[in-house]
Amino acid sequence: MRFITFPRSFSPNLIIAFSVMVLCSCSRNKAPEGSLDYFRQHLKADMDINDIKESFGETEKLEDPGRTVYKYHLVDSTEVWIGFTEKMAFACFVDENHNLTEDLVAIEQPSSSEVQ
C-alpha cells in the first residue's frame, strides 16, 4: 500500500487558504440589498404583500382605485415598482427618468376567454 506524500515545502496552511478563497468567492454571487440584482434574485410572482415587505422592507406606497403600487428606491436612483390588486399584478424596473425598462417577473394575465 502506498501513501501519498507531500513535499516538505507543502503547507497545511495552503489548504486552509484555498478553502477560505473558495468560500469567499461563493458569497460574491449574492447581490447587495437595494440593488436591481437583489430584486432579480429574490422577487417571485407568487409573493404576497407580506412576503414583499419581509424580503424588501417597507417603502413608499401609491394607492389608485383598485390597485396599490409599492415603489422601492434603489441605490443608483432607479426604482422597482410592484403593483398589487388582490395579488401581484406587475413588477418592473424604472430608470431615473421614470421610463419602464424591464419587467422583473412574468405574471400570467387571464386570456380574453377567461375574463368573460
C-alpha positions in Angstrom: 0.0 0.0 0.0 1.4 3.4 -1.0 0.7 6.6 0.9 0.6 10.0 -0.7 3.5 12.0 0.5 3.8 15.7 0.0 7.0 17.6 -0.5 8.4 19.3 2.6 7.6 22.7 1.1 3.8 21.8 1.2 2.0 23.6 4.0 -1.4 22.6 5.5 -2.0 26.4 5.6 -2.2 26.2 1.8 -5.4 24.1 2.1 -6.9 26.4 4.6 -6.1 29.5 2.5 -7.6 27.8 -0.6 -10.8 26.8 1.3 -11.3 30.4 2.5 -10.9 31.7 -1.0 -13.5 29.3 -2.3 -15.9 30.2 0.4 -15.5 33.9 -0.1 -16.0 33.6 -3.9 -19.3 31.9 -3.3 -20.6 34.8 -1.3 -19.8 37.2 -4.1 -22.8 35.7 -6.1 -25.2 37.4 -3.6 -26.4 40.8 -4.8 -26.3 43.7 -2.3 -29.6 44.7 -0.8 -31.1 47.8 -2.5 -29.7 46.8 -5.9 -31.6 45.7 -9.0 -29.9 42.3 -8.9 -31.1 41.7 -5.4 -34.7 42.2 -6.6 -34.0 39.9 -9.6 -32.7 37.2 -7.3 -35.5 37.4 -4.7 -38.7 38.6 -6.3 -41.1 35.9 -7.3 -44.5 36.2 -9.0 -46.4 34.3 -6.3 -45.3 36.6 -3.4 -48.0 38.4 -1.5 -47.6 41.8 0.1 -46.4 40.3 3.4 -43.7 38.3 1.5 -42.6 41.5 -0.3 -42.4 43.5 2.9 -40.4 40.8 4.6 -38.0 40.4 1.8 -37.6 44.1 0.8 -38.9 46.1 3.7 -41.4 48.9 4.0 -41.5 51.6 1.3 -43.4 54.3 -0.4 -47.0 53.3 -1.3 -49.2 54.8 -4.0 -52.9 53.9 -4.0 -55.1 54.1 -7.0 -58.6 52.8 -7.2 -58.3 49.0 -7.4 -54.6 48.8 -7.1 -51.6 49.7 -4.9 -48.1 50.3 -6.2 -45.1 50.0 -3.9 -42.0 52.0 -5.1 -38.6 50.8 -3.9 -35.8 53.3 -4.4 -32.6 51.6 -5.4 -29.0 52.7 -4.6 -28.5 54.1 -8.1 -31.6 56.4 -8.2 -33.6 53.9 -10.2 -36.7 52.2 -8.8 -38.6 48.9 -8.7 -42.4 49.3 -8.8 -44.5 46.4 -7.6 -48.2 46.6 -8.2 -50.9 44.7 -6.4 -54.7 44.2 -6.9 -55.7 41.1 -4.9 -52.3 39.6 -5.8 -49.2 40.8 -7.6 -50.2 42.4 -10.9 -46.8 43.6 -12.1 -43.2 44.2 -11.0 -41.0 46.4 -13.1 -37.7 48.3 -13.2 -38.0 52.0 -13.8 -35.0 54.1 -14.7 -34.0 57.5 -13.3 -36.3 59.2 -15.9 -39.3 57.1 -14.8 -39.2 55.0 -18.0 -40.2 51.4 -17.7 -37.1 49.4 -18.8 -37.7 45.8 -17.7 -40.4 43.5 -16.4 -38.9 41.7 -13.4 -41.4 38.8 -13.1 -43.6 37.1 -15.5 -47.2 37.3 -14.3 -49.8 35.4 -16.3 -52.7 37.5 -17.3 -56.1 35.9 -17.9 -56.9 35.4 -21.5 -59.9 37.2 -23.0 -61.9 34.0 -22.9 -61.2 33.6 -19.2 -62.3 37.1 -18.4 -65.8 36.7 -19.9 
